[in-house]
């Protein structure tokens, strides 16, 4: 069983904390599973510039969050640190996730412009995207698993040793849509979730300087937090 799970919200501030904490984690636990595509981690060793090119294909936010990793990894190797990284994510899965985000943003724009949308349209991007599943048993073999995906965190709950969070453990409204699409939440909640998605994208993400500010505004929304707790989902502030 995994000794430690570290959850990080996808914000610049939380990833800066991870970068500072990771050397201590490595010295203590040695075997660490990271939410990075395998192709990126291979390139991080062989060709850091190519690694950044791979990451940039997923968008600028991925570069801001993980662009520091190639130099960090190579410095560890040069320093003779005895550690093993397992990069457990997949480029196809991440590309699909990015495409889902784009489709949701388009729906938000149509909604804000007053165009007619069917409530079930909000689930279509998830159903069209054949997401590659992450092997839970595989990553559970590692001493430390770092997770930046709320749905994956829920899947790991039964196999956790200890959990720490580098920031609030709160699902975004898009996470809620994903949970409805896979049957973890009832479609009875869809209409209200859609209203939070449009507010999150239209008022928080677009109007914020970065991911950190957008997420901070979300977790300061007491009405949204009450709704998430009403759904029975794990929240840690």
Secondary structure, DSSP 8 states (H G I E B T S, - for coil): --SEEEE--SSHHHHHHHHHHHHHHHHHH-EEEEEEEHHHHHHHHH-HHHHHHHHHTT-HHHHHHHTTHHHHHHHHHHTT---EEEEEE-HHHHHHHHHHHHHHHHHHHHHHTT----TTHHHHHHHHS------HHHHTTSSEEEE--HHHHHHHGGG-SEEEESS-B---HHHHHHHHHTTSS-GGGHHHHHHHHHHIIIIIITTSSSHHHHHHHHHT-HHHHHHHHHTT---B-
